[in-house]
Amino acid sequence: MESAKNYSIDHRERRDSGLVYISDDMVMEEQKRARRLTQRLNTVDRSDFEEIKRIVKELLGKSDGTFINPPFYCDYGTHIEVGKNVFVNYNCTIIDVGMVRIGDNVQIAPNVAIYTAGHPMHPATRNTLYEYGIDITIGNNVWIGGNSVILPGVTIGDNAVIGAGSVVTKDVPAWTMAAGNPCRVISKITEDDRMRHYAGRIIDEEAQKDILCIQGERDDPVKFPTAPWQ
């Protein structure tokens, strides 16, 4: 299979411009850096938080309180932008052909998959090896439940919760709880939820007092103490 050679830009530039592209030798060469770094991350002593943080910072280019529990997989790392205090739990895969922008205080549960990449629907076109990447944006204070899948082009609004096992095919509004396959909004998140946890259970009074102390002010929705890995 041979493709035309008269491109105005190469396939890396096509990929980064949001055009369809082929993962040719130049594209695959770019992926080698991430493969080396994820190999280091996935074989490090998992009790060595400082070394994990160093590798994560090198992989992502910046990291302010971000922690990734290995194993972790991605194509580039340089196409992932993270805010402050991001926590990524075990066995996360981010196919970062397009940009993946993750806000502050995001919590990602085990086995989450974030896919910016895809292939044409028609088999004849797909077999030419052309593919695409479409950016994904995850807002501030988002919690993504375990085994969820985020598909290309999705935006998840600030303070949203994605229920476990969801397949997110469309945008999720801010301050909503969404779940299912396909993922849909189940309810809004309101002040009534402040002192509730799993399935509406009320947080005990002792913990409530501590939560308010940590937050400092009731109108500050996210004011965390330092986590052990930070």
Backbone as CSV, one residue per row, in Angstrom:
resi,resn,N_x,N_y,N_z,CA_x,CA_y,CA_z,C_x,C_y,C_z
1,MET,0.853,-1.186,0.000,0.000,0.000,0.000,0.892,1.241,0.000
2,GLU,0.704,2.089,-0.964,1.551,3.277,-1.077,0.674,4.507,-1.188
3,SER,0.994,5.525,-0.398,0.212,6.758,-0.420,0.913,7.793,-1.293
4,ALA,0.154,8.816,-1.677,0.720,9.887,-2.506,1.810,10.621,-1.732
5,LYS,2.760,11.228,-2.465,3.896,11.879,-1.824,3.849,13.405,-1.919
6,ASN,2.819,13.937,-2.554,2.808,15.371,-2.807,2.031,16.139,-1.740
7,TYR,2.294,15.833,-0.448,1.647,16.551,0.636,2.195,17.968,0.725
8,SER,1.319,18.925,1.054,1.796,20.281,1.324,2.422,20.367,2.713
9,ILE,1.982,19.488,3.630,2.572,19.383,4.973,2.725,17.904,5.305
10,ASP,3.639,17.593,6.244,3.855,16.185,6.559,2.763,15.683,7.509
11,HIS,2.791,14.380,7.792,1.704,13.776,8.556,1.684,14.239,10.013
12,ARG,2.825,14.607,10.569,2.814,15.171,11.918,2.059,16.490,11.939
13,GLU,2.305,17.308,10.942,1.612,18.600,10.855,0.135,18.407,10.559
14,ARG,-0.190,17.426,9.722,-1.601,17.124,9.459,-2.291,16.713,10.768
15,ARG,-1.663,15.842,11.512,-2.216,15.388,12.797,-2.458,16.577,13.731
16,ASP,-1.465,17.436,13.868,-1.563,18.551,14.813,-2.481,19.663,14.315
17,SER,-2.852,19.629,13.043,-3.800,20.599,12.493,-5.231,20.086,12.515
18,GLY,-5.426,18.880,13.056,-6.761,18.297,13.120,-7.207,17.654,11.830
19,LEU,-6.259,17.403,10.909,-6.581,16.746,9.650,-6.359,15.240,9.785
20,VAL,-6.953,14.477,8.877,-6.637,13.049,8.857,-5.174,12.878,8.463
21,TYR,-4.570,11.815,8.955,-3.137,11.613,8.758,-2.835,10.121,8.820
22,ILE,-1.614,9.768,8.464,-1.126,8.397,8.561,0.013,8.340,9.574
23,SER,0.025,7.326,10.418,1.115,7.142,11.378,2.329,6.563,10.659
24,ASP,3.047,7.456,9.962,4.227,7.029,9.211,5.442,6.982,10.129
25,ASP,6.622,6.804,9.542,7.842,6.665,10.340,8.117,7.884,11.201
26,MET,7.839,9.092,10.697,8.087,10.301,11.474,7.147,10.388,12.668
27,VAL,5.894,10.013,12.465,4.937,10.002,13.570,5.351,8.982,14.625
28,MET,5.700,7.786,14.191,6.084,6.749,15.140,7.364,7.101,15.874
29,GLU,8.253,7.831,15.237,9.479,8.273,15.901,9.138,9.177,17.087
30,GLU,8.127,10.028,16.916,7.705,10.897,18.022,7.164,10.100,19.197
31,GLN,6.561,8.960,18.920,5.982,8.158,19.992,7.027,7.434,20.838
32,LYS,8.241,7.303,20.327,9.260,6.532,21.044,9.573,7.129,22.410
33,ARG,9.571,8.456,22.500,9.855,9.111,23.778,8.841,8.686,24.837
34,ALA,7.547,8.732,24.489,6.509,8.349,25.439,6.608,6.872,25.791
35,ARG,6.967,6.048,24.831,7.092,4.619,25.117,8.213,4.350,26.119
36,ARG,9.333,5.079,25.968,10.428,4.914,26.924,10.018,5.373,28.315
37,LEU,9.343,6.525,28.389,8.987,7.083,29.691,7.889,6.268,30.376
38,THR,6.900,5.798,29.619,5.874,4.972,30.244,6.447,3.624,30.678
39,GLN,7.432,3.128,29.954,8.106,1.902,30.395,8.784,2.123,31.742
40,ARG,9.439,3.261,31.899,10.059,3.597,33.189,9.000,3.729,34.278
41,LEU,7.935,4.449,33.956,6.880,4.667,34.946,6.248,3.351,35.378
42,ASN,6.035,2.457,34.438,5.297,1.227,34.724,6.144,0.154,35.385
43,THR,7.443,0.397,35.509,8.323,-0.574,36.175,8.997,0.013,37.415
44,VAL,8.670,1.261,37.776,9.284,1.906,38.932,8.745,1.284,40.220
45,ASP,9.508,1.384,41.292,9.019,1.008,42.614,7.803,1.887,42.933
46,ARG,6.636,1.286,43.084,5.402,2.064,43.215,5.254,2.745,44.562
47,SER,6.170,2.461,45.488,6.188,3.202,46.743,7.099,4.422,46.664
48,ASP,7.805,4.587,45.550,8.729,5.711,45.376,7.982,6.872,44.726
49,PHE,7.214,7.598,45.527,6.384,8.684,45.005,7.219,9.753,44.313
50,GLU,8.384,10.037,44.851,9.207,11.104,44.273,9.668,10.740,42.859
51,GLU,10.067,9.502,42.653,10.497,9.088,41.321,9.318,9.065,40.351
52,ILE,8.169,8.613,40.821,6.975,8.644,39.975,6.670,10.062,39.543
53,LYS,6.736,11.012,40.474,6.461,12.410,40.141,7.457,12.941,39.125
54,ARG,8.721,12.560,39.254,9.735,13.019,38.296,9.438,12.512,36.889
55,ILE,9.085,11.236,36.787,8.797,10.664,35.471,7.556,11.306,34.867
56,VAL,6.514,11.490,35.689,5.276,12.109,35.209,5.541,13.517,34.691
57,LYS,6.347,14.254,35.414,6.650,15.626,34.981,7.408,15.620,33.663
58,GLU,8.338,14.688,33.505,9.074,14.591,32.248,8.158,14.165,31.107
59,LEU,7.247,13.258,31.382,6.333,12.755,30.356,5.365,13.830,29.884
60,LEU,4.789,14.585,30.827,3.754,15.555,30.486,4.295,16.951,30.209
61,GLY,5.548,17.192,30.559,6.127,18.512,30.315,5.921,19.472,31.454
62,LYS,4.840,19.307,32.211,4.633,20.077,33.431,3.734,19.265,34.337
63,SER,3.830,19.528,35.617,3.007,18.800,36.567,3.071,19.522,37.898
64,ASP,1.930,20.019,38.358,1.842,20.720,39.632,0.935,19.912,40.556
65,GLY,1.550,18.972,41.270,0.776,18.127,42.165,0.071,16.977,41.484
66,THR,0.404,16.708,40.218,-0.220,15.591,39.499,0.459,14.278,39.869
67,PHE,-0.349,13.252,40.089,0.189,11.934,40.404,-0.521,10.889,39.560
68,ILE,0.248,9.985,38.970,-0.300,8.885,38.173,0.110,7.570,38.821
69,ASN,-0.867,6.759,39.187,-0.598,5.424,39.712,-0.338,4.490,38.533
70,PRO,0.884,3.994,38.361,1.125,3.095,37.243,0.406,1.760,37.437
71,PRO,0.100,1.063,36.326,0.542,1.352,34.959,-0.286,2.445,34.290
72,PHE,0.346,3.107,33.339,-0.270,4.194,32.577,0.247,4.106,31.151
73,TYR,-0.621,4.434,30.188,-0.250,4.336,28.778,-0.721,5.574,28.029
74,CYS,0.127,6.068,27.145,-0.271,7.160,26.252,0.607,7.092,25.004
75,ASP,0.224,7.856,23.980,0.990,7.864,22.730,2.123,8.876,22.738
76,TYR,1.872,10.056,23.342,2.856,11.134,23.250,3.176,11.771,24.598
77,GLY,2.190,11.982,25.432,2.415,12.706,26.680,2.434,14.205,26.474
78,THR,3.114,14.653,25.436,3.198,16.079,25.132,1.866,16.637,24.644
79,HIS,0.913,15.767,24.313,-0.421,16.208,23.908,-1.416,16.151,25.073
80,ILE,-0.893,16.010,26.297,-1.728,15.999,27.500,-1.368,17.208,28.349
81,GLU,-2.347,18.071,28.601,-2.151,19.236,29.464,-2.934,19.010,30.751
82,VAL,-2.247,19.116,31.894,-2.914,18.900,33.176,-2.821,20.156,34.033
83,GLY,-3.869,20.377,34.835,-3.857,21.464,35.797,-3.213,21.029,37.101
84,LYS,-3.638,21.633,38.195,-3.066,21.337,39.510,-3.812,20.181,40.168
85,ASN,-3.041,19.399,40.939,-3.626,18.375,41.818,-4.477,17.349,41.074
86,VAL,-3.977,16.879,39.951,-4.680,15.837,39.190,-4.228,14.469,39.709
87,PHE,-5.186,13.574,39.934,-4.886,12.217,40.374,-5.427,11.224,39.359
88,VAL,-4.540,10.365,38.847,-4.909,9.358,37.856,-4.623,7.991,38.460
89,ASN,-5.645,7.164,38.586,-5.469,5.870,39.236,-5.035,4.797,38.231
90,TYR,-4.889,3.573,38.719,-4.264,2.482,37.979,-4.864,2.250,36.597
91,ASN,-3.982,1.915,35.669,-4.359,1.353,34.369,-5.166,2.332,33.511
92,CYS,-4.758,3.580,33.517,-5.383,4.581,32.645,-4.686,4.572,31.288
93,THR,-5.482,4.692,30.229,-4.944,4.815,28.876,-5.463,6.105,28.261
94,ILE,-4.537,6.945,27.791,-4.906,8.174,27.091,-4.282,8.127,25.699
95,ILE,-5.126,7.987,24.690,-4.640,8.017,23.305,-4.687,9.482,22.866
96,ASP,-3.555,10.137,23.042,-3.486,11.599,22.906,-2.981,12.028,21.524
97,VAL,-3.677,11.578,20.487,-3.399,12.076,19.138,-3.816,13.541,19.061
98,GLY,-5.084,13.831,19.429,-5.503,15.196,19.672,-5.072,15.617,21.060
99,MET,-5.265,16.884,21.392,-4.927,17.376,22.723,-5.952,16.881,23.744
100,VAL,-5.452,16.508,24.914,-6.301,16.186,26.059,-5.998,17.228,27.134
101,ARG,-6.975,18.067,27.412,-6.802,19.143,28.398,-7.589,18.783,29.646
102,ILE,-6.865,18.685,30.764,-7.445,18.253,32.033,-7.256,19.383,33.034
103,GLY,-8.336,19.807,33.690,-8.287,20.940,34.601,-7.722,20.608,35.968
104,ASP,-7.927,21.511,36.921,-7.433,21.357,38.287,-8.293,20.363,39.069
105,ASN,-7.642,19.667,40.006,-8.342,18.817,40.983,-9.205,17.737,40.336
106,VAL,-8.757,17.220,39.216,-9.484,16.147,38.530,-9.062,14.805,39.131
107,GLN,-10.030,13.942,39.356,-9.777,12.607,39.877,-10.260,11.584,38.839
108,ILE,-9.344,10.717,38.434,-9.630,9.716,37.416,-9.455,8.339,38.039
109,ALA,-10.517,7.553,38.068,-10.529,6.253,38.725,-9.803,5.199,37.875
110,PRO,-9.647,3.978,38.399,-8.941,2.932,37.653,-9.623,2.571,36.329
111,ASN,-8.795,2.168,35.384,-9.246,1.595,34.101,-10.015,2.577,33.224
112,VAL,-9.737,3.854,33.375,-10.372,4.851,32.517,-9.608,4.936,31.199
113,ALA,-10.342,5.080,30.106,-9.746,5.219,28.772,-10.224,6.533,28.160
114,ILE,-9.278,7.332,27.691,-9.574,8.616,27.063,-9.023,8.555,25.647
115,TYR,-9.925,8.539,24.675,-9.540,8.312,23.285,-9.826,9.550,22.436
116,THR,-8.791,10.242,22.018,-8.988,11.308,21.029,-8.951,10.761,19.617
117,ALA,-8.466,9.548,19.445,-8.195,9.002,18.114,-9.352,8.179,17.582
118,GLY,-9.391,8.068,16.251,-10.382,7.222,15.603,-10.001,6.948,14.170
119,HIS,-10.818,6.140,13.501,-10.565,5.709,12.132,-11.825,5.905,11.294
120,PRO,-11.695,6.103,10.005,-12.882,6.296,9.151,-13.851,5.126,9.242
121,MET,-15.125,5.403,9.047,-16.161,4.388,9.169,-16.109,3.370,8.027
122,HIS,-15.894,3.859,6.809,-15.934,2.956,5.652,-14.652,2.125,5.595
123,PRO,-14.761,0.803,5.430,-13.569,-0.043,5.482,-12.547,0.275,4.400
124,ALA,-12.998,0.652,3.204,-12.043,0.960,2.136,-11.184,2.156,2.514
125,THR,-11.799,3.167,3.129,-11.037,4.337,3.582,-10.185,3.985,4.785
126,ARG,-10.750,3.224,5.708,-10.018,2.846,6.917,-8.769,2.050,6.579
127,ASN,-8.822,1.214,5.560,-7.687,0.371,5.200,-6.552,1.123,4.512
128,THR,-6.759,2.402,4.209,-5.641,3.226,3.713,-4.730,3.661,4.846
129,LEU,-5.136,3.383,6.093,-4.416,3.718,7.328,-4.544,5.182,7.724
130,TYR,-5.417,5.931,7.029,-5.697,7.278,7.502,-6.497,7.198,8.798
131,GLU,-6.176,8.080,9.725,-6.871,8.159,11.007,-7.013,9.616,11.400
132,TYR,-7.532,9.878,12.599,-7.736,11.259,13.019,-7.624,11.370,14.534
133,GLY,-7.474,12.602,15.014,-7.515,12.895,16.441,-8.326,14.157,16.671
134,ILE,-9.236,14.109,17.632,-10.081,15.256,17.958,-9.949,15.528,19.456
135,ASP,-9.692,16.783,19.802,-9.375,17.161,21.181,-10.479,16.795,22.169
136,ILE,-10.056,16.520,23.404,-10.958,16.273,24.536,-10.611,17.269,25.637
137,THR,-11.640,17.829,26.279,-11.436,18.758,27.384,-12.192,18.267,28.609
138,ILE,-11.482,18.190,29.733,-12.063,17.801,31.018,-11.868,18.974,31.963
139,GLY,-12.951,19.521,32.492,-12.897,20.743,33.286,-12.328,20.544,34.683
140,ASN,-12.405,21.595,35.485,-11.912,21.566,36.859,-12.829,20.743,37.753
141,ASN,-12.229,20.066,38.738,-12.969,19.366,39.799,-13.862,18.246,39.272
142,VAL,-13.471,17.642,38.172,-14.243,16.535,37.592,-13.781,15.217,38.207
143,TRP,-14.728,14.329,38.457,-14.431,12.964,38.897,-14.946,12.017,37.821
144,ILE,-14.042,11.183,37.287,-14.409,10.200,36.271,-14.352,8.821,36.905
145,GLY,-15.486,8.123,36.943,-15.570,6.823,37.596,-14.867,5.719,36.825
146,GLY,-14.572,4.636,37.517,-13.801,3.531,36.969,-14.420,2.904,35.731
147,ASN,-13.547,2.460,34.828,-13.940,1.764,33.598,-14.742,2.640,32.635
148,SER,-14.647,3.950,32.793,-15.316,4.844,31.854,-14.461,5.053,30.613
149,VAL,-15.135,5.371,29.505,-14.479,5.644,28.235,-14.926,7.020,27.763
150,ILE,-13.964,7.887,27.454,-14.249,9.224,26.939,-13.864,9.234,25.463
151,LEU,-14.800,9.559,24.589,-14.584,9.468,23.149,-14.176,10.809,22.540
152,PRO,-13.665,10.801,21.297,-13.125,12.018,20.679,-14.110,13.183,20.660
153,GLY,-13.580,14.371,20.907,-14.351,15.595,20.775,-15.182,15.978,21.975
154,VAL,-15.173,15.166,23.039,-16.032,15.405,24.199,-15.453,16.517,25.077
155,THR,-16.335,17.343,25.631,-15.996,18.286,26.684,-16.823,17.943,27.913
156,ILE,-16.151,17.793,29.051,-16.822,17.547,30.330,-16.685,18.819,31.161
157,GLY,-17.809,19.387,31.566,-17.808,20.665,32.255,-17.290,20.586,33.684
158,ASP,-16.961,21.761,34.241,-16.450,21.854,35.603,-17.391,21.178,36.599
159,ASN,-16.780,20.506,37.586,-17.498,19.946,38.740,-18.429,18.786,38.394
160,ALA,-18.323,18.240,37.189,-19.167,17.115,36.796,-18.632,15.803,37.369
161,VAL,-19.517,14.832,37.478,-19.165,13.470,37.889,-19.631,12.518,36.799
162,ILE,-18.721,11.627,36.371,-19.048,10.599,35.387,-19.118,9.260,36.110
163,GLY,-20.279,8.616,36.088,-20.454,7.355,36.797,-19.622,6.232,36.212
164,ALA,-19.290,5.258,37.035,-18.465,4.133,36.617,-19.081,3.402,35.435
165,GLY,-18.218,2.984,34.509,-18.659,2.200,33.364,-19.316,2.987,32.256
166,SER,-19.226,4.301,32.315,-19.880,5.132,31.301,-19.090,5.165,29.996
167,VAL,-19.806,5.348,28.900,-19.201,5.613,27.600,-19.666,7.013,27.195
168,VAL,-18.748,7.974,27.274,-19.107,9.380,27.096,-18.927,9.739,25.621
169,THR,-20.042,9.886,24.923,-20.026,10.158,23.488,-20.331,11.608,23.160
170,LYS,-20.914,12.342,24.146,-21.313,13.733,23.924,-20.890,14.577,25.122
171,ASP,-20.903,15.887,24.945,-20.515,16.798,26.014,-21.379,16.596,27.257
172,VAL,-20.748,16.792,28.414,-21.444,16.697,29.698,-21.416,18.081,30.347
173,PRO,-22.572,18.647,30.711,-22.595,19.996,31.288,-21.924,20.057,32.660
174,ALA,-21.499,21.253,33.037,-20.946,21.483,34.368,-21.988,21.179,35.445
175,TRP,-21.485,20.796,36.628,-22.330,20.577,37.803,-23.436,19.541,37.543
176,THR,-23.093,18.476,36.826,-24.051,17.398,36.627,-23.404,16.058,36.932
177,MET,-24.246,15.099,37.294,-23.828,13.706,37.427,-24.373,12.989,36.206
178,ALA,-23.490,12.352,35.441,-23.886,11.671,34.209,-23.345,10.247,34.223
179,ALA,-24.085,9.332,33.612,-23.655,7.929,33.613,-24.376,7.184,32.505
180,GLY,-23.852,5.995,32.189,-24.517,5.106,31.257,-23.790,4.938,29.946
181,ASN,-24.340,4.083,29.092,-23.811,3.825,27.760,-24.965,3.877,26.761
182,PRO,-25.084,4.982,26.016,-24.219,6.165,26.073,-24.483,6.994,27.326
183,CYS,-23.478,7.743,27.752,-23.572,8.542,28.968,-24.607,9.649,28.794
184,ARG,-25.421,9.834,29.836,-26.413,10.910,29.808,-26.518,11.514,31.202
185,VAL,-27.019,12.716,31.287,-27.154,13.403,32.569,-28.220,12.718,33.412
186,ILE,-27.861,12.389,34.647,-28.783,11.765,35.589,-29.398,12.812,36.514
187,SER,-28.559,13.731,36.994,-29.050,14.743,37.929,-28.077,15.913,37.964
188,LYS,-28.541,17.010,38.528,-27.669,18.145,38.804,-27.001,17.953,40.158
189,ILE,-25.826,18.531,40.313,-25.128,18.527,41.599,-25.424,19.858,42.272
190,THR,-25.993,19.809,43.471,-26.438,21.018,44.157,-25.829,21.107,45.548
191,GLU,-26.155,22.178,46.248,-25.689,22.370,47.619,-26.143,21.230,48.523
192,ASP,-27.267,20.615,48.204,-27.759,19.490,49.004,-26.803,18.300,48.982
193,ASP,-25.932,18.242,47.976,-24.993,17.125,47.856,-23.704,17.343,48.636
194,ARG,-23.526,18.534,49.207,-22.242,18.859,49.835,-21.850,17.869,50.925
195,MET,-22.777,17.418,51.724,-22.468,16.515,52.827,-23.033,15.114,52.599
196,ARG,-23.048,14.701,51.337,-23.454,13.341,50.998,-22.290,12.621,50.312
197,HIS,-22.306,11.291,50.350,-21.306,10.519,49.613,-22.018,9.440,48.820
198,TYR,-21.621,8.181,48.910,-22.122,7.159,47.996,-23.630,6.972,48.105
199,ALA,-24.300,7.039,46.943,-25.736,6.787,46.835,-26.552,7.604,47.835
200,GLY,-26.142,8.852,48.048,-26.904,9.758,48.892,-26.688,9.590,50.378
201,ARG,-25.780,8.707,50.808,-25.527,8.528,52.234,-24.987,9.827,52.842
202,ILE,-25.427,10.140,54.057,-25.010,11.366,54.728,-23.647,11.147,55.394
203,ILE,-22.746,12.098,55.209,-21.442,12.061,55.863,-21.628,12.307,57.356
204,ASP,-20.917,11.563,58.207,-21.079,11.692,59.657,-20.649,13.074,60.140
205,GLU,-21.170,13.472,61.315,-20.965,14.828,61.820,-19.499,15.157,62.053
206,GLU,-18.732,14.198,62.563,-17.318,14.448,62.825,-16.580,14.770,61.526
207,ALA,-16.855,13.985,60.480,-16.218,14.240,59.189,-16.727,15.544,58.582
208,GLN,-18.012,15.869,58.779,-18.551,17.125,58.264,-17.788,18.317,58.818
209,LYS,-17.517,18.308,60.121,-16.775,19.397,60.746,-15.378,19.512,60.151
210,ASP,-14.747,18.360,59.922,-13.400,18.371,59.351,-13.423,18.875,57.917
211,ILE,-14.431,18.481,57.160,-14.563,18.936,55.774,-14.675,20.451,55.733
212,LEU,-15.514,21.019,56.587,-15.688,22.471,56.606,-14.400,23.173,57.031
213,CYS,-13.665,22.540,57.933,-12.376,23.103,58.360,-11.386,23.106,57.208
214,ILE,-11.330,22.009,56.465,-10.421,21.905,55.321,-10.794,22.913,54.247
215,GLN,-12.072,23.054,53.982,-12.518,23.975,52.946,-12.287,25.416,53.345
216,GLY,-12.324,25.699,54.622,-12.080,27.055,55.083,-13.319,27.918,55.017
217,GLU,-13.955,27.927,53.882,-15.173,28.698,53.696,-16.176,27.836,52.937
218,ARG,-17.427,27.969,53.287,-18.448,27.127,52.665,-18.602,27.399,51.179
219,ASP,-18.239,28.613,50.730,-18.410,28.907,49.310,-17.189,28.527,48.483
220,ASP,-16.209,27.885,49.090,-15.025,27.423,48.373,-15.173,25.925,48.139
221,PRO,-15.548,25.474,46.915,-15.879,24.072,46.703,-14.693,23.125,46.693
222,VAL,-13.486,23.645,46.504,-12.332,22.740,46.451,-11.129,23.412,47.099
223,LYS,-10.842,23.021,48.295,-9.655,23.511,48.994,-9.068,22.311,49.718
224,PHE,-8.154,21.640,49.051,-7.685,20.364,49.555,-6.442,20.524,50.422
225,PRO,-6.276,19.642,51.429,-4.991,19.536,52.094,-4.004,18.835,51.166
226,THR,-2.759,18.806,51.553,-1.748,18.144,50.721,-1.901,16.630,50.843
227,ALA,-2.006,15.971,49.697,-2.097,14.507,49.682,-0.721,13.903,49.937
228,PRO,-0.672,12.638,50.384,0.626,12.030,50.735,1.629,11.997,49.594
229,TRP,1.148,11.910,48.342,2.067,11.799,47.200,2.519,13.158,46.671
230,GLN,1.981,14.253,47.216,2.311,15.580,46.687,3.505,16.182,47.410
